[in-house]
Amino acid sequence: MAKSKAKAAKVGGATAAAAVSPYVQRLIQDAELRDNLRTAYDSVRVAYGRINGKAPAKLLDDKKLQRELQNAATALKGASDSLREGPKKRRRRRGGFGFGKLLFLGVVGTAVALGVSEGLRNKVLDALFGAEEEFDYQSTTVPAPPPPTPAATGS
């Protein structure tokens, strides 16, 4: 019974030490860092499988091996860069809509309302360009007399 308590205390101490380490904290919190490390591990594992049993001269010509090693190097570089940057600050998100979504929804709603309602469309046009002047056209010329009809000419 004493051994299990001592073992539990060791495990608890290791957990506490891991919780204090900033690298372990970053590994726990940063999904991108975990993805980079997982990609690097998978690429190295595949590359090792391709190396196993081949002659060294053939390794230089193996394009798949070179691609896997390049993927591993890129993933490890991304992981080291994210560790050097420090923890990323989380953006606070408001509950449902962000400002961009709300603005987009407002623009679309306004466009639909203007397209459907002629009265609203006229009000907006009057506000933007001024009220339309209404006038009655009075002609100053006398209309031409109607052409004579064939029955009125008497032929």
ABEGO torsion letter per residue (X at the ends): XAAAAAAAAAAAAAAAAAAABAAAAAAAABAAAAAAAAAAAAAAAAAAAAABGBBAAAAAABAAAAAAAAAAAAAAAAAAAAAAAEBBBBBBBBABBBAAAAAAAAAAAAAAAAAABAAAAAAAAAAAAEBBBBBBBBBABBBBBBBBBAAAAGX
